[in-house]
Amino acid sequence: MKISLVVAAAGLVVAGLVPVGAASAQVVAACTNAELVASYRSSDAGMSHEYGRIVLKNVSDHACRTGGYGGLSYVGGGDGTQVGAAADRVPGHVRSVVVGPGEKVVSAVSETDAGAYPRRECRPEAVDGFRVYLPNETRSQFVAHPTTGCRNRHVHLITHKPYRMPR
């Protein structure tokens, strides 16, 4: 019985009925900071919000695998000190993505204007930019994005979605 299942499965692969990319995604090494470089692209603003995306570009000469959520927070003080709460994760479809050389993945970001909160609650502070963690990476990257954050860690100004291929 096992032999006929293996032969049947092999026949499906030969016939092209099993997506080859699904199997190959598992053998591609996970992306690291050496392969993916983070940047930020603003896209729109309105109603005390700024919208944009964190872009991870593969700058290496080989493919790597990533996907899901990374980490994102404001940093300031000229020394990378975290300002306020880390970004909240917006529920979304998490999937593994193979990123080829020169390709990009993006995470949609929404920022609430610190001015939408009372000064006493927010405790506004200048922000130098974002601390960005790639999914499953323990070292971060800095992305310049001057704005104003809230020192109060109970005020959540940033949300982001899982990384995906851009449309």
N, C-alpha and C positions, 0 to 999 in steps of 0.2 A: 504494500500500500504506500509506504514512504517513497519508494522508487518512482511510482507513477505520479505522485504529487510533485516531486522534484522535476521530473520530465515535463509535467504540465506547466509548472512555473517557468522552466527554461523556455518552453514554447511560447509563453506569453511575452517574455522578454525579447525573444527573437522576432516575434510578430509586432513588437513595438507597442504592446498594450500596457506595459508597466513603465511609468515615467522614469527615465534614466537619471534625471536631475535629482530625484528624491534620494536615490542611493548614493550618488556622488556628493551630495551636500554633507553627508555624514563623514566623509573621508577628508574633507577640506579642513585645515587647521583653523582654530578660532582666531579672530582678528585681535590684534594688540595695538597699543599706541604706536608701535613702529610702522604699522600698515595704514591705520586710519587717522586722519588729521581732522579735528573738529573746527567748525566755524559756525557763525550765526547769520541768518538772513531774515530781516524784518519783512513782513508782507502786508500788514494792514493794521489799522488802529481804530478804536471807537468805543464809546461807552465805558471810559476809564480802563480800557484794555489795549495792550499791544499784542499783535499776533505775529508769529514768525516760526522759524524752524532751526533746530540744530542740524547741521549737515556734517556727516562723516564721509570723507573722501578717501578712497584707497589710493595712496601715493606709492605703493610698492609695485613690483613687477610680477606679482602673483596674486591669485585669488585667496580670499579668506572668508570665514563664516562668522556672522554675527546675527543679532536679532533680539527682540524683546526690549526691555527697559534698561536704560543706563541710569546714571545718577546725575542730578542737576541742582545747582544751588547758586546763589549770589555770593560773591566774595568782594572784599574791599580792604581799605586801610593800606593799600600798596604792598601788602604782604600775604595775600591769599586767605585772610581771616574770613570765615563764613559769616555772612550777614543774614540773620533771620532763619526761617524754616527752609528746609530743602523742598524741592518741587514735589507736588503730589502727582501720583500716576493716574491718568485718566484710563479707565478700563478700555481695552482694545484687543484686537486679535494679535496674539504673539506668535511669530513664526521665525524659523531659521532662514537666513538669507545669505546667499553666496555673493560676495562683492568682488567683482573683477578689477583689474588694474584700471584706474581712472574713473571707476563707477562710484556712485554715492548712495547712501541711505539717509533718511531724514526722520526726525521726530518733531511733530507739531508741538509748538510751545505757545502758551497763553500767559501773559503777565498782567496782573492787576496793578493799576497805578497806586502807589503808596499813599497819595493824596486822597484816595477814597476812604481812608481810615482816619479817625481822630488822631491828632499828633500825640496825645498822651498814650493812646493804645499802641500806635505804630512805632513811635520813637524813630523817626526817619534818619537814614544814614546814607551817605554817598556810596555807590557801588562801582567797582572797577570793571566787573564783568561776571562771567559764569565760570564755575568749576564744573567740568564735564567729565563724567566717568563713562567709558564705553561699557556695554553690557559685559559682565563677568570679568572686568578689569579692576585691579585694586589701586592703580595709579591714575591720577587725573590729568586733564589738560586745561589750560586757561584759555578762555575766549573773551577778548575785550568787548564790553557792552556797557558803557557808562550809563547809569540810571540811578534811581533812588529806591532803596529797599527799606524794610522795617527791621529794626533790631529785635523786636519782640518775636520770639520763636513760635508764638501761638497765632500769629498772623501769617497766613499762607498766601503768598502773592503769585506763585508760579505753579502751573500744571504742564504736564507733557504726556505725549502718547508713545506707544511702542515704535521702535525704528522699523521702517519699511522702505521699499524702493520708491523713488519719486515717480509721480505720474506724468 
